[in-house]
Amino acid sequence: MISVNELSLIGLAVSSFVATNTDNLLLLVLLQGAYPAQRKRIVLAYLAAVILVILMSLLGLAIGRVLDAGLVGYFGLVPIALGLRMLHLARKDAANGVTNSLPATTAGPVLATLTLMLANSSDSLLVLIPLLADTSIAGELVLIVSYLACGILWAGLALKIGTQRALAEVVDKWGAKIVPWILIGVGVYILLDTATDTLLR
């Protein structure tokens, strides 16, 4: 039976994944539209990027373990800063009438997808590493499995949205509004967890 702590970790994994991958979902939809005959390969390239992000997070975690355990909690400031920065940029873009666009690329669709997703996943690393560092080894496994499961579900959702323009427009409209607040919430959780609390006593 799943414990309350495991459910909490699953919820954190899901919310942080959604927060840091909404823009990747939009990129996936756009890439599928640009290369309709390569949709499955594009999705597989995205899943490969998700796995690479997990591996890089584990590497970052291993390096981070040389730090004082009490300092790890303060990494929660990173997703908070990301969320605040996104809110600031959104307001700035709205004032200037700027819209986001897909970066141009001359590479093949698979390589382009892998490159774009990795280049656009720095926020995922900055959120996932503190979450992994702030939990037990068993908890790390729950987070990793949940994160990978989210990647698989995201890939399926991208395939679905890619065939329905109305859904793509909804994701584009609401994603940018919700994502910053999810990031801030994840950061607050990390700050308030036990590792940080020990320094405040």
N, C-alpha and C positions, 0 to 999 in steps of 0.2 A: 504494500500500500504506500502511496506517495505521501511523504510527510509535509507539514505546513512549510517547513524551511525549503524543501525541494520545489513546492509550488511557487514559493516566493522567488526562487532562483529562475524557474522557468518563465515566470512573469517578467522578471528583469531582462532575461535573454531576449524574449519576444519584443518587449518594448524598445530595448536598445537597438535591436536589429531593425525594427521598423523605422526608428528615428534616423538611423544612419544609412538606410538603404532605399528610402523613398526616391531619392534622386537617381539611384542606380536602376530602380524599377522603370523610371521614365526613360532612361537611356536605353534600357533593354527594349522597351516598346518602340522607340524611335529607330533603333538598329534593325529590329524585325521589319519595320516598315520600309527601311532602305534596302534590306536584303531579304525579301520574302521567301526566297528559295532556300535560305540558309538558317531559318528560324531555330531548328533543333540544335544545330551546331553553335549558334550564338548563345543559346540557353546553357549548353554544356560548358562553353567557355566561361560563362558567368559562374557556374557551380565550381569550376576550377579556381576561379578568383576567390570565391568564398573559402575554399579549403586552404588556399595560400594565405589568406588573411588570418585564419585560425592558427596556422603553423607559425606565422610571423608573431602573432600575439603570444604564443607559448614561448617563443624565443625571447621576446621582450620581457615576459614574466620571469624567465630563468635569470636574465640579467638583473631584473629589478629585485630579486631576492637577496642580493648583496646589500640592499639598503635596509635601514632600520624599519622593522615591521610597522611601527607606529606612524611612520611618514607616508606609508602607502595610501592611507585613507585620504590624504590631501590631494591625491591625483583626481579626486572627485571634482576638483576645481576645473579640470580640463573640459569635461562635457558641459559644465555650466558655462564656461567661457565660450565654447562652441555654440551653444544655444543662444547666448546673448549676442554673439557676433552675427548669427543667422538672422536674428530679429532686427539688428541694426542694418544689415545689408538689405533685408527685405524692404524696410522703410525707405532706405536710400534709393533702391531701384524703383520703388513705387513713385517716389518724388521725381525721379529722372525719366520715368516711363521706359525703363530698361526691361527687356524680357530675356530669359535664358534660352540658349540655343545649343544644339549638339555640336561639339568640336569637329571640325573637318578632318578627315583622315584619308590617306591613299592606301593604307594597309588593307589586307584581306579582312573580311568580316569577323572571322574567328580571332585573329591576332588583334584586330582593332577592339573587339569586345573585351578580351583579356586585359589589354593595355589600359583601356579606358576605366574598367572596373577597379583595377589595382590603383591607378592614379587617383581615382575618386574615393578610395577607401581609407584615407588617412584618418578620417573621423571615426571609422569603425575600429581601427587599431587603438586610437586614443581613448575610446570608451570601453572596449573589450578587455584590454590589458588591466586597467584598474579593477574591473569586476572580477577577473580571474585572481588577481592578487589579493582581493579582499575576502576570499572564501577558502574553504578546506579543499583537500585534494578530491574528495568525493563530490564536493560542490562544483569543482572545476569540470568534472566529467559531465555533470548535469548541464552546466552552462554550454559546454562544447557541443554536446548532442543536441540540445535545444536550438543552438545557433545554426548548426548544420541542417536540422529539420526545417528551420525557418527559411534557409537558403533554397531547399527543395520546393517548399510551398511557394516561395517568391517566384521561382522559375516557372512553376505551373501557372501562377497568377499572371505573369508577364505574357505567357502564351495566350491566355484567355483575353487579356486586355488588348493585346496586339491585333485582335480581330474585331474589336469593338471600340470605335473612336469615342463614343460617349463616355465609356468608363475611363479611358485615358485622360479625357478632359477633367473628369471629377478628381482623379488622383492628382493631376497637375494643380488644380485649384485649391484643394484642401490640404495637400501634403505639406506645402511650404508653410502653412499656418500652424499646423499641429506639431511638426517635427521639432522646432526649437524648444517647445515646452516639455516634450518627452525627454530631450537631452538634459534639460535643467533638472527635471525630476530624478533622473538616473544619477546625476552628479550629487544632488542633495542626499540621496540614499547612501552613496559611497562615503560622503563626509560624515554622516550621522552613524555609520556602522562602527563596530567595536574597536577596530584598529585605530581610528582617529580619536575615539572617545578616551582611550587610555592616555593620550597626551593632554587631554583637557582636564583630567582629574587633579 
